[in-house]
Structure formats: structure tokens, C-alpha cells
Amino acid sequence: MGSYSDLANRPVLTQPVYEAGRPIEVVAREFGLDPASVIKLASNENPLGPSPLGLTAARQALEVCHLYPDGGSTFLREKLAKKWNLTPNNFVIGNGSNEVMILLAQAFLRPGDEVVFGSQAFIVYKLATMLFGATAVEVPMPGFRHDLKAMRAAVTSRTRILFLASPNNPTGGTDEPADILALADSLPEDVIFCLDEAYAEYLEESADLRPLMAGPAYA
Ligand SMILES: Cc1ncc(COP(=O)(O)O)c(C=O)c1O
């Protein structure tokens, strides 16, 4: 009898393992530190603790957990649309941005498609690419910084997604908002530009891509 591995999708078996940030207690024990003195920047967790507003909302949500939640996040998308001067249809809510990136890959990637990202980019770009049999085009990052011109040059007629994180994880480098906007603007309309702003709170100014949304061919 064979094993379940023989039945599994090949890309699932060959995925690199995503190593998530380690818990504070584990790091503190390894280095002999007081856990209260450890602040984890690697996982972008809030050292100030959860917002009291978030805690109240979570408690209220528990009271109605016998019902399905609104999977479409109707009210949240309406509020976000108002805040960012967009429409609710411009928003997809995920269980973390990881989920949204996997959904993007699920929706748009086929075997033979290419996905462009930096050689030391966030590992999930590669995982999402491999999962759907697409080809990773990893652009070298001299000095651990994204080379936006080289990334643009790596785009071919087979490119479907270009991922860019600013600040990047794990290297921490950032790109100028104007350069990011220029890259996005220069891409063919059938290339999806995924700007990952997971660490945008560390920036004084982040790229605003909304001006590029006017009248796209792929609405
Ligand atoms: C650059 C980058 N993007 C996205 C994520 C995913 O974050 P989450 O799924 O928690 O939103 C991470 C998490 O480490 C990250 O480092």
C-alpha cells in the first residue's frame, strides 16, 4: 500500500517550511532573559498589548458565536471604504494578510505563470507561487535591498503577480513611495501588483496607490 504522500499534490510536498517567529518565553529561556524585557519586532506584534476597543469587540462577538459570522465583513468594508475614500468592493478581508496572498495566488496563478519577487522576500510569496504550480522568478537583492528596476525587467508576458514588501521581512529594507508608485504604474495591466504593507507602521510615509486605480482596463 502506498502512503498518503503519494496521493498529495506535488507542490504541497515540496513546499519550504514556513518558520514562524518563536514565542517570547522560548527566546527568553534560550538567552536567559526576563520575558517581560523581550519585544518581538520580527512578528510585528504590538508590545503595548491589545487595544481595549478590540477586547470589547471580541467579547461582544463571543456572545453571538453560536451564529455564523458575516463572512463578507459587510460593515467593516463599508467603514474602510469611507476611511480610504474607496468603495466596499475594493476591499477583501482575510484572516491575516497571508490568507489574502494565498487567495490572490489561488485566483490568478496557473502552471506556467511567473511570479516576480525579491530573492530575500517574505517566504509566503514563494509558497503561494509553488502551491499553484507557477514559477518563482527571484530577483537578486544587492545589499539585501529590492532592486526595483531589475524587478521590472524580470516581468515577461508570462508574469501574473509581482510581490513587493516595504518594509521587507526579513531584511528590513524599504523603498521610496515614489519609486513604488512608478513601478506599479509601469507594469502591464495584466500583471497584479501586490504591495505588502505588513510593516507599514514603521514608515513615516507609505506609497498611496489609489491614484493608479482610476480607469484600469481590469476593473
Ligand atoms: C512581509 C510580511 N507580509 C505579510 C505577513 C503576514 O502577516 P499576517 O498574516 O499576520 O497579516 C508577514 C508576517 O510575518 C510579513 O512579514
The ligand as a Tripos MOL2 file, in Angstrom:
@<TRIPOS>MOLECULE
LIG
   16    16     1     0     0
SMALL
NO_CHARGES

@<TRIPOS>ATOM
      1 C1          6.1670   40.9810    4.9980 C.3       1 LIG1
      2 C2          5.0240   40.2290    5.6120 C.ar      1 LIG1
      3 N1          3.8390   40.2140    4.9800 N.ar      1 LIG1
      4 C3          2.7780   39.5520    5.4900 C.ar      1 LIG1
      5 C4          2.8730   38.8460    6.6810 C.ar      1 LIG1
      6 C5          1.6550   38.0860    7.1530 C.3       1 LIG1
      7 O1          1.1130   38.6640    8.2390 O.3       1 LIG1
      8 P1         -0.3840   38.3240    8.7250 P.3       1 LIG1
      9 O2         -0.8810   37.1130    8.0050 O.co2     1 LIG1
     10 O3         -0.2570   38.1400   10.1850 O.co2     1 LIG1
     11 O4         -1.2020   39.5510    8.3750 O.co2     1 LIG1
     12 C6          4.0740   38.8350    7.3900 C.ar      1 LIG1
     13 C7          4.1910   38.0760    8.6460 C.2       1 LIG1
     14 O5          5.2650   37.7990    9.1190 O.2       1 LIG1
     15 C8          5.1780   39.5390    6.8440 C.ar      1 LIG1
     16 O6          6.3450   39.5390    7.4660 O.3       1 LIG1
@<TRIPOS>BOND
     1     1     2 1
     2     2     3 ar
     3     2    15 ar
     4     3     4 ar
     5     4     5 ar
     6     5     6 1
     7     5    12 ar
     8     6     7 1
     9     7     8 1
    10     8     9 2
    11     8    10 1
    12     8    11 1
    13    12    13 1
    14    12    15 ar
    15    13    14 2
    16    15    16 1
@<TRIPOS>SUBSTRUCTURE
     1 LIG1         1 GROUP 0 **** ****
